[in-house]
């Protein structure tokens, strides 16, 4: 989405009309980001509102390097992560060494027959993941963070990040199978 520089300048000056215009333009896109990290819509809306406050407070620090939307998205993600850290909802406790070798086999190479999955259904399934799995899955899959970056952001080991991603994928496959959205049982019988 392109943004008019006058809206950013108005926000820097603290003009409510500019803040309102910015919010209207980006709220739905940023809510989609927050929904991936939250357990439900209410929580996502809380994260969105608090992150927009941070955006308005820090908009003067935007250096016009890279996209403004990317800058906002980074604030949304960081705020979602801080929200969970503050509320101690990130139970990262397993290391990759605790998983049996047979569980590490990833069957992504096997073709699966499946029905199309709507974005809303996928977000709803991601929201059902335990918080630790959800955070790592979103950061790795959607934000394209490396396991090293995830481990630094969440203060966990790289192996824990890998474990959480593996378990998140397995849990999502199982949920998709249970909903008859995939038919290859080998994908869930790991």
Secondary structure as UniProt FT lines:
FT   HELIX           5..12
FT   TURN            13..14
FT   HELIX           16..37
FT   HELIX           41..58
FT   HELIX           59..61
FT   HELIX           68..86
FT   TURN            87..88
FT   HELIX           96..98
FT   HELIX           101..104
FT   HELIX           107..109
FT   HELIX           119..127
FT   HELIX           131..137
FT   HELIX           138..142
FT   HELIX           147..154
FT   HELIX           158..178
FT   TURN            179..180
FT   HELIX           185..187
//
